[in-house]
C-alpha cells in the first residue's frame, strides 16, 4: 500500500523539505497546484540541454527529436485517460483554455436562441463564466442543476432540466469545494438521450483517480498538468475524434494549417489544428513524464490514499462544535479535499494563522462565487491532499486551528501590523448600515473575495457627510474599512476618486501576503466615488 512507502514518495519532492519562517512546510493546497517530482522537472533540463528546437518545421535532427517526443507525449496522455490516440488529445494552456476551446469552437457556432446549456451550481468559474458568455453571445439559455444541502447534485432536478432543448451539458467531475464526485456517466447517458454534447471538467478528477473517457462517454474532457504533478502552462482537451474533426479551430496561425493562399486556409488534422503557433513543447513532454510517475504509483492507490486522508480529517472536524464542514459527510464517497470554516474566524485570517505554522491551504471562494452564495458563506478554507501527504500533516493542521479566535487576535496584535488594525477590528467605527444612503458599493467584486458594503451619505456640494460599512470580511479588511470611514468623512467625492491613502495611514505596516485584504476596501470606495463623479459629470448640462 502507498501508506507503507509514503516516505519514499516524499523524497521525490524536495520542496517538502523547505521551511517557512523556521517551520517545516505542510503543503495542503494541492487542489490548486500539486508539487512536482524531480523526474518531471529533469525532463526540462534534458530537453533544453539536448534537443531544444521547434517541432514539425525543421529538417534537422533536433527538430525531429523534439517532434517525436512531443507527439509521443500526446499518445501518453491519451492513454492515461483511456482515449484512442493522439488524434483525440489536444494540448492547451490549462483546463480553462480547454473549456473555452470547446465553447467557442463548438458552442459559438452551433448554439442559438432555441438551445439550452445545462450546467451545475458547483461549477468552477472556468466553466460557468465561459458558458455564461456563450449564452449571451448566442441567445441560448443557461440553466443550473441544484446542489443539495449535503453537497450532491439533485439528480431529480437534472432529469427535469435535461431535455429536448438541451444542446450542451457541462459538468464538473469533482467539485473543487465540496469534494463531491459527480455521476458523470449517468449524466452523459441522460444528455446523449437528447442528442446533447457532454463536456466534463476533469481538473480535480484526472489527477486523483482513474478516469476512462470511453466508460464515462464524455464528448469532451478538460484537465490541467499543474494539478497532476506536472508543470504549469500545459493542459489537455480530450475530444471524440469525429467531433474534433467537425469543429472549427479556436486559435489561428502557424502549425494548425496544411495550406494557405491569399484567399483561404485549410486546417490541419486534429490535434494539430487546435494547437496554433509554437506549442508548450517542454511542458507537454514533462506532462507525459508526470503521467508515468502517477501510473507507477497506481491511480487506484492515489485515490485510496486521498480518500483515507479526507475521511481522517472529516471525522475530526465533524467532532468539533466550532467547525462547519461543506460537502458529503464522512463515510460517503468524496475526493481528497475538505472545505470548512471555523466559527468567528474568516478564511483569510485562518489561512494567515496556518501559514505561520508553515501550513499552505487555500482560502476564499475558490473560483466558485455562486456556489458560496448558495452555501450562504463569504468563503471557506480548503485543505487538499496528494500522494505525498500524511496523517501527520493533518494533525499539524488540527493543532493549528485549536483556539483559532485567540490565535487570530494575537496575530493581529503582532508587530507585523499597525496598532490601528487591532484597535479598529476590536472597536470598529461606523459599523452597520445607513438607512437610506446616497450611495452603496459592495466589496464582493474585489479580487480578494471579501464580502462587505460601504454606505455613503453625500451632501449637495459633493462632500461625504456620513459613512458606514457592513462586512463579513476578514479581520484586516474590516479594520481597514473602519479606518477609512473615519478618514474620509468631510472629503469631496472628487478627492476620494483619486484616493491612495491606506498605506500611508498604516505606515506601510502589513504583511505582503495580506496586501489584497488591506488595499481592497480602499479600491472599493475609490471605485464608488469614480462611478458617482462620472454619473454626475455625464448628467451635468
C-alpha positions, 0 to 999 in steps of 0.5 A, spaced: 500 500 500 502 507 498 501 508 506 507 503 507 512 507 502 509 514 503 516 516 505 519 514 499 514 518 495 516 524 499 523 524 497 521 525 490 519 532 492 524 536 495 520 542 496 517 538 502 523 539 505 523 547 505 521 551 511 517 557 512 519 562 517 523 556 521 517 551 520 517 545 516 512 546 510 505 542 510 503 543 503 495 542 503 493 546 497 494 541 492 487 542 489 490 548 486 497 546 484 500 539 486 508 539 487 512 536 482 517 530 482 524 531 480 523 526 474 518 531 471 522 537 472 529 533 469 525 532 463 526 540 462 533 540 463 534 534 458 530 537 453 533 544 453 540 541 454 539 536 448 534 537 443 531 544 444 528 546 437 521 547 434 517 541 432 514 539 425 518 545 421 525 543 421 529 538 417 534 537 422 535 532 427 533 536 433 527 538 430 525 531 429 527 529 436 523 534 439 517 532 434 517 525 436 517 526 443 512 531 443 507 527 439 509 521 443 507 525 449 500 526 446 499 518 445 501 518 453 496 522 455 491 519 451 492 513 454 492 515 461 485 517 460 483 511 456 482 515 449 484 512 442 490 516 440 493 522 439 488 524 434 483 525 440 488 529 445 489 536 444 494 540 448 492 547 451 494 552 456 490 549 462 483 546 463 480 553 462 483 554 455 480 547 454 473 549 456 473 555 452 476 551 446 470 547 446 465 553 447 467 557 442 469 552 437 463 548 438 458 552 442 459 559 438 457 556 432 452 551 433 448 554 439 442 559 438 436 562 441 432 555 441 438 551 445 439 550 452 446 549 456 445 545 462 450 546 467 451 545 475 451 550 481 458 547 483 461 549 477 468 552 477 468 559 474 472 556 468 466 553 466 460 557 468 463 564 466 465 561 459 458 558 458 455 564 461 458 568 455 456 563 450 449 564 452 449 571 451 453 571 445 448 566 442 441 567 445 441 560 448 439 559 455 443 557 461 440 553 466 443 550 473 442 543 476 441 544 484 446 542 489 443 539 495 444 541 502 449 535 503 453 537 497 450 532 491 447 534 485 439 533 485 439 528 480 431 529 480 432 536 478 437 534 472 432 529 469 427 535 469 432 540 466 435 535 461 431 535 455 429 536 448 432 543 448 438 541 451 444 542 446 450 542 451 451 539 458 457 541 462 459 538 468 464 538 473 467 531 475 469 533 482 467 539 485 473 543 487 469 545 494 465 540 496 469 534 494 463 531 491 464 526 485 459 527 480 455 521 476 458 523 470 456 517 466 449 517 468 449 524 466 452 523 459 447 517 458 441 522 460 444 528 455 446 523 449 438 521 450 437 528 447 442 528 442 446 533 447 454 534 447 457 532 454 463 536 456 466 534 463 471 538 467 476 533 469 481 538 473 480 535 480 478 528 477 484 526 472 489 527 477 486 523 483 483 517 480 482 513 474 478 516 469 476 512 462 473 517 457 470 511 453 466 508 460 464 515 462 462 517 454 464 524 455 464 528 448 469 532 451 474 532 457 478 538 460 484 537 465 490 541 467 498 538 468 499 543 474 494 539 478 497 532 476 504 533 478 506 536 472 508 543 470 504 549 469 502 552 462 500 545 459 493 542 459 489 537 455 482 537 451 480 530 450 475 530 444 471 524 440 475 524 434 469 525 429 467 531 433 474 534 433 474 533 426 467 537 425 469 543 429 472 549 427 479 551 430 479 556 436 486 559 435 489 561 428 496 561 425 502 557 424 502 549 425 494 548 425 494 549 417 496 544 411 495 550 406 494 557 405 493 562 399 491 569 399 484 567 399 483 561 404 486 556 409 485 549 410 486 546 417 490 541 419 488 534 422 486 534 429 490 535 434 494 539 430 489 544 428 487 546 435 494 547 437 496 554 433 503 557 433 509 554 437 506 549 442 508 548 450 513 543 447 517 542 454 511 542 458 507 537 454 513 532 454 514 533 462 506 532 462 507 525 459 513 524 464 508 526 470 503 521 467 508 515 468 510 517 475 502 517 477 501 510 473 507 507 477 504 509 483 497 506 481 491 511 480 487 506 484 492 507 490 492 515 489 485 515 490 485 510 496 490 514 499 486 521 498 480 518 500 483 515 507 486 522 508 479 526 507 475 521 511 481 522 517 480 529 517 472 529 516 471 525 522 475 530 526 472 536 524 465 533 524 467 532 532 468 539 533 462 544 535 466 550 532 467 547 525 462 547 519 464 542 514 461 543 506 460 537 502 458 529 503 459 527 510 464 522 512 463 515 510 460 517 503 464 517 497 468 524 496 475 526 493 481 528 497 479 535 499 475 538 505 472 545 505 470 548 512 470 554 516 471 555 523 466 559 527 468 567 528 474 566 524 474 568 516 478 564 511 483 569 510 485 570 517 485 562 518 489 561 512 494 567 515 494 563 522 496 556 518 501 559 514 505 561 520 505 554 522 508 553 515 501 550 513 499 552 505 491 551 504 487 555 500 482 560 502 476 564 499 471 562 494 475 558 490 473 560 483 466 558 485 462 565 487 455 562 486 456 556 489 458 560 496 452 564 495 448 558 495 452 555 501 450 562 504 458 563 506 463 569 504 468 563 503 471 557 506 478 554 507 480 548 503 485 543 505 487 538 499 491 532 499 496 528 494 500 522 494 505 525 498 501 527 504 500 524 511 496 523 517 501 527 520 500 533 516 493 533 518 494 533 525 499 539 524 493 542 521 488 540 527 493 543 532 493 549 528 486 551 528 485 549 536 483 556 539 483 559 532 479 566 535 485 567 540 490 565 535 487 570 530 487 576 535 494 575 537 496 575 530 493 581 529 496 584 535 503 582 532 508 587 530 507 585 523 501 590 523 499 597 525 496 598 532 490 601 528 488 594 525 487 591 532 484 597 535 479 598 529 477 590 528 476 590 536 472 597 536 470 598 529 467 605 527 461 606 523 459 599 523 452 597 520 448 600 515 445 607 513 438 607 512 437 610 506 444 612 503 446 616 497 450 611 495 452 603 496 458 599 493 459 592 495 466 589 496 464 582 493 467 584 486 474 585 489 479 580 487 480 578 494 473 575 495 471 579 501 464 580 502 462 587 505 458 594 503 460 601 504 454 606 505 455 613 503 451 619 505 453 625 500 451 632 501 449 637 495 456 640 494 459 633 493 462 632 500 461 625 504 457 627 510 456 620 513 459 613 512 458 606 514 460 599 512 457 592 513 462 586 512 463 579 513 470 580 511 476 578 514 479 581 520 484 586 516 479 588 511 474 590 516 479 594 520 481 597 514 474 599 512 473 602 519 479 606 518 477 609 512 470 611 514 473 615 519 478 618 514 474 620 509 468 623 512 468 631 510 472 629 503 469 631 496 467 625 492 472 628 487 478 627 492 476 620 494 476 618 486 483 619 486 484 616 493 491 612 495 491 613 502 491 606 506 498 605 506 500 611 508 495 611 514 498 604 516 505 606 515 506 601 510 505 596 516 502 589 513 504 583 511 505 582 503 501 576 503 495 580 506 496 586 501 489 584 497 485 584 504 488 591 506 488 595 499 481 592 497 476 596 501 480 602 499 479 600 491 472 599 493 470 606 495 475 609 490 471 605 485 464 608 488 466 615 488 469 614 480 462 611 478 458 617 482 463 623 479 462 620 472 454 619 473 454 626 475 459 629 470 455 625 464 448 628 467 451 635 468 448 640 462 
